[in-house]
Amino acid sequence: MRKAQIAIFSLIFFLALGSTSLMAQKKMNEGYIKYTMNMAGGEENPMAGMLNGSEMKVYFLGSQVKTSINMMNGMMNMNIIMDNEAQEGLMLMSIPMMGKNMAVELSKEQIEELKAKQKSNAVASQPTFTYYKRKRKKIAGYKCHKVEVQMPGVSETLTMYVTKKIQPAGQSQIQEQLPGLEGFPLRYEISQGGVKLVFEADEISNKPPKAEVFDKSIPEGYEKTTLEELGGMQGLGGGFGL
């Protein structure tokens, strides 16, 4: 179960960071994408019932992007707000049952350092992509096809369904972590110990979010910490080059 937990949190952290630089083409330059998480084959895993139905929302407006994750009916919440023009951001993690509320402020220098590390990791662990153009799914109104991603030294295969109708402008975090990926993922799948974790987009909107969605002030009751300490809490950042 421990390996499954690490895989779950690694994938969640990967998706959260991978979405923070989303800057789509003109018809998608503002709005949001909502992903819902479900676990299959986890009847004997007590985490399945808690995790099923968890949500990840990605809001974007101009150069600003917010990734919001609500897990286990609010037992764990993560928010990452990035301004890609100003090169600054804020990460918030709340685990009410543990009494933990943590905040990480990201400066321009820290973001540049993080991107440099990701680029270095990507070069050292170049992923292999296998495209299945005939294996298709229609997800949230977009036609997608299957892609299998294999990272060197990682036994689990990450499966995605991607569309070319959503195309990041410039170098997004997903491109940096998975250089060479053709298309934007609307579905992610990973299996570990007989349990399959799935994130799939079920709602895509072009409606612009309100400005306060991207407020980068630290809420009352949050303790400042570092990205390393936050990531190390759940053994995050191992398998996907974070």
C-alpha positions in Angstrom: 0.0 0.0 0.0 2.9 2.3 0.7 4.1 2.1 -2.9 0.6 2.8 -4.1 0.4 5.9 -1.8 3.7 7.2 -3.1 2.6 6.7 -6.7 -0.7 8.5 -6.0 0.9 11.5 -4.4 3.7 11.6 -7.0 1.1 11.7 -9.8 -0.9 14.3 -8.0 2.1 16.5 -7.5 3.2 16.0 -11.1 -0.2 17.0 -12.4 -0.4 20.1 -10.1 3.0 21.4 -11.1 2.5 20.3 -14.7 -0.6 22.5 -15.0 0.8 25.7 -13.5 2.2 27.1 -16.8 -0.8 26.3 -19.0 -1.1 29.1 -21.5 -3.5 28.0 -24.3 -4.1 29.2 -27.8 -6.6 32.1 -28.4 -9.8 30.1 -28.0 -8.5 28.8 -24.6 -6.7 31.7 -23.2 -9.0 32.0 -20.2 -11.3 29.6 -18.4 -10.8 26.3 -16.5 -10.4 22.6 -16.9 -11.8 20.3 -14.2 -10.4 16.8 -13.7 -12.0 14.1 -11.5 -10.0 11.3 -9.9 -11.0 7.7 -9.5 -9.3 4.5 -8.5 -10.1 1.1 -10.2 -9.3 -2.3 -8.8 -8.8 -0.9 -5.3 -11.7 -2.6 -3.5 -9.4 -3.8 -0.8 -7.6 -0.5 -0.6 -9.2 1.8 2.0 -7.8 4.8 0.1 -10.0 4.0 -2.9 -13.3 5.0 -1.2 -11.7 8.2 0.1 -10.0 9.3 -3.1 -12.7 8.6 -5.6 -14.4 11.8 -6.7 -11.5 14.0 -5.7 -11.1 17.0 -8.1 -8.4 19.0 -9.7 -9.3 22.4 -11.3 -7.0 24.4 -13.5 -8.0 28.1 -13.8 -6.2 30.3 -16.3 -6.5 34.0 -17.2 -3.7 35.6 -19.3 -0.4 34.8 -17.7 -2.0 33.6 -14.4 -2.7 30.0 -13.6 -4.2 28.3 -10.6 -4.3 24.6 -9.9 -6.7 23.6 -7.1 -6.9 20.0 -5.8 -9.6 18.9 -3.3 -8.9 15.3 -2.1 -10.9 13.0 0.2 -13.8 15.4 0.7 -11.6 18.2 1.9 -9.2 16.1 4.0 -6.4 17.4 1.9 -6.3 20.5 -0.3 -3.6 21.9 -2.4 -3.6 25.2 -4.3 -0.8 26.4 -6.6 -1.0 29.9 -8.1 1.5 31.1 -10.7 2.0 34.3 -12.6 4.1 33.3 -15.6 4.8 36.9 -16.6 5.8 38.2 -13.2 7.6 34.8 -12.5 6.2 34.5 -9.0 3.8 32.1 -7.3 2.3 30.6 -4.1 1.7 27.0 -3.0 -0.7 26.2 -0.3 -1.3 22.8 1.3 -3.9 22.1 4.0 -4.5 18.8 5.8 -7.1 19.7 8.5 -7.0 16.3 10.2 -3.3 16.7 10.9 -3.7 20.4 11.8 -1.3 21.4 9.1 -1.6 24.5 6.9 1.5 25.2 4.9 2.5 28.0 2.5 5.4 28.3 0.1 6.1 31.6 -1.6 7.9 31.2 -5.0 10.2 34.0 -6.1 11.5 34.5 -9.6 14.8 33.0 -8.6 13.2 29.9 -7.1 11.0 29.4 -10.2 14.0 29.7 -12.4 15.9 27.2 -10.2 12.9 24.8 -10.3 12.7 25.0 -14.0 16.4 24.4 -14.4 16.2 21.3 -12.2 13.2 20.0 -14.2 15.1 20.6 -17.4 18.1 18.8 -16.1 16.0 15.9 -14.9 14.2 15.7 -18.2 17.5 15.5 -20.1 18.8 12.8 -17.7 15.6 10.8 -17.9 14.3 11.3 -21.4 10.8 9.7 -21.6 9.8 7.3 -24.4 6.4 7.9 -26.0 4.3 5.4 -27.8 1.3 6.8 -29.7 -1.9 4.9 -30.5 -3.7 7.2 -33.0 -6.5 4.7 -33.5 -7.2 4.2 -29.8 -9.4 7.2 -29.2 -11.7 8.7 -26.5 -13.9 11.8 -26.6 -13.2 13.6 -23.4 -15.1 16.8 -22.3 -16.0 17.3 -26.0 -12.4 16.9 -27.3 -11.2 14.0 -29.5 -8.2 12.4 -27.9 -5.9 9.5 -28.6 -3.8 7.3 -26.4 -0.2 7.8 -25.5 2.0 5.6 -23.3 4.9 7.3 -21.4 7.8 5.3 -20.0 10.3 7.0 -17.8 13.8 5.4 -17.5 14.1 3.5 -14.2 10.3 3.7 -13.5 8.5 0.4 -13.9 5.0 1.9 -14.1 3.8 3.2 -17.4 1.9 6.5 -17.4 -0.9 6.4 -19.9 -2.4 9.6 -21.3 -5.1 10.6 -23.7 -4.1 13.8 -25.5 -5.7 16.4 -27.8 -4.0 18.8 -30.2 -6.9 21.2 -29.9 -5.4 22.6 -26.7 -1.9 23.7 -27.5 0.3 25.5 -24.9 1.9 28.7 -26.2 5.6 28.6 -25.3 7.2 26.1 -23.0 4.7 24.8 -20.5 5.6 22.8 -17.3 4.2 19.7 -19.0 6.5 20.1 -21.9 9.5 20.6 -19.6 8.7 17.5 -17.6 7.7 15.4 -20.6 9.8 17.0 -23.5 8.6 15.8 -26.9 5.0 15.0 -25.9 2.7 15.7 -28.8 -0.7 17.0 -27.6 -2.2 18.2 -24.3 -3.4 15.5 -21.8 -7.0 15.4 -20.8 -6.7 11.9 -19.1 -4.0 10.4 -17.0 -3.7 6.8 -15.9 -1.2 5.0 -13.7 -1.3 1.5 -12.2 0.5 0.4 -9.0 0.0 -2.8 -7.1 -3.2 -3.7 -9.0 -4.7 -0.3 -8.4 -5.3 2.1 -11.3 -5.5 5.8 -10.6 -7.3 7.9 -13.3 -7.5 11.7 -13.7 -9.9 12.7 -16.5 -11.2 16.1 -17.5 -15.0 16.2 -17.3 -15.6 19.9 -17.7 -13.8 22.6 -19.8 -15.0 26.2 -19.8 -14.0 29.3 -21.7 -15.6 31.6 -19.0 -12.9 33.9 -17.5 -12.3 33.3 -13.7 -12.7 36.2 -11.3 -9.5 38.1 -10.5 -9.6 37.0 -6.8 -9.1 33.4 -7.8 -5.4 34.3 -8.3 -4.9 36.1 -5.0 -1.4 35.3 -3.8 -1.8 36.5 -0.2 -1.1 33.8 2.4 -4.3 33.0 4.4 -4.4 33.4 8.1 -3.3 30.3 10.0 -0.8 29.1 7.3 2.8 28.5 8.2 5.5 29.4 5.8 7.8 26.5 4.7 9.9 25.5 1.7 9.1 23.6 -1.5 11.5 20.8 -0.4 9.8 20.4 3.0 6.4 20.4 1.4 7.3 17.9 -1.3 9.0 15.6 1.2 5.9 15.3 3.4 4.4 12.4 1.3 7.5 11.2 -0.5 6.6 13.3 -3.5 8.6 14.1 -6.5 10.3 10.7 -7.0 9.1 9.1 -10.1 8.4 11.9 -12.5 11.4 14.1 -12.3 10.0 16.8 -10.0 
